Amino acid sequence: MALVHAHLIACCAAIGLILMSDIAMVTQLISGDPHERMDPKHLQDRQNTVALAALWATGAGIIALDASVKGWEYFANPKLQAKITVVALLTLNGILLHHRVLPLMKKAGTLLNMSFSLRSFAVFAGSVSAVSWFYAAMLGVGRPLNWKYPLSQILAAYPVLIAGGFAALMLMVAWARYRTSGESRSFEGTRFVGAH
């Protein structure tokens, strides 16, 4: 129970940090000045590896205890396989975010200052991160999924959600760029009229 409790707390802390960071970015794109530099604190929250390390440690402990009681067939549970797969992808994506995406974001200050290819890369990595955290959490509490569905069915929604998140955020960024370019044209027009 202590391991499960610690695992739950680490999961809540990590998802809370990710959620706050994502909300701050989306709010800036929708209502604020999208060209304003992102708060470094929100960028820093994304690379918080302590919660992920705690999740791996407590999760491995839970799996080891369960496997010691149930034997090797415990690992044949498709839901467990799905969760391990998602957490492994989440970890690899986290390494990519930490070493590649966040330095690019800090240098550019905002998604809108990045080239289309780099912006797409950053948005995709962010979509994988957000979806993976919530998908892993859902699998963690999804006891009814145990032994009921094959791995392919349990993971079927995972790439769909990533693609949907990527498309939605790219549309939001495109709208923010369009809005700010319209504001720039309006400002330039006002200056031109004022000069006469």
Disulfide bonds with the S-S distance in Angstrom:
none
